[in-house]
Amino acid sequence: MDSLATVEPELRDFIDEYRAACLWYLREDYYPQSVESALRILNAIARYGDLAAFQRAGRIRACLSPPSSDESAA
């Protein structure tokens, strides 16, 4: 399953909560369709939101990040 699909309900709620304060430049019906666009939105909310927004964005971002590879850590 796509990692965006796993967090989509929480991400939509989060975007709606911070849309007026942090995402005022986006259309009111905009929701990210890719992991890359979701990460851009999370970064904007973390940057312009409050401490709670920063922390919540970090938790959601961690769910979107691919797991690390043991082989590449050498």
Secondary structure as the mmCIF struct_conf table of DSSP 4:
data_model
#
loop_
_struct_conf.conf_type_id
_struct_conf.id
_struct_conf.beg_label_comp_id
_struct_conf.beg_label_asym_id
_struct_conf.beg_label_seq_id
_struct_conf.end_label_comp_id
_struct_conf.end_label_asym_id
_struct_conf.end_label_seq_id
HELX_RH_AL_P HELX_RH_AL_P1 SER A 3 CYS A 22
TURN_TY1_P TURN_TY1_P1 TRP A 24 TYR A 25
BEND BEND1 LEU A 26 LEU A 26
TURN_TY1_P TURN_TY1_P2 GLU A 28 ASP A 29
BEND BEND2 SER A 34 SER A 34
HELX_RH_AL_P HELX_RH_AL_P2 VAL A 35 TYR A 48
BEND BEND3 GLY A 49 GLY A 49
HELX_RH_AL_P HELX_RH_AL_P3 LEU A 51 LEU A 64
BEND BEND4 SER A 65 SER A 65
HELX_LH_PP_P HELX_LH_PP_P1 PRO A 66 SER A 68
TURN_TY1_P TURN_TY1_P3 ASP A 70 ASP A 70
HELX_RH_3T_P HELX_RH_3T_P1 GLU A 71 ALA A 73
#
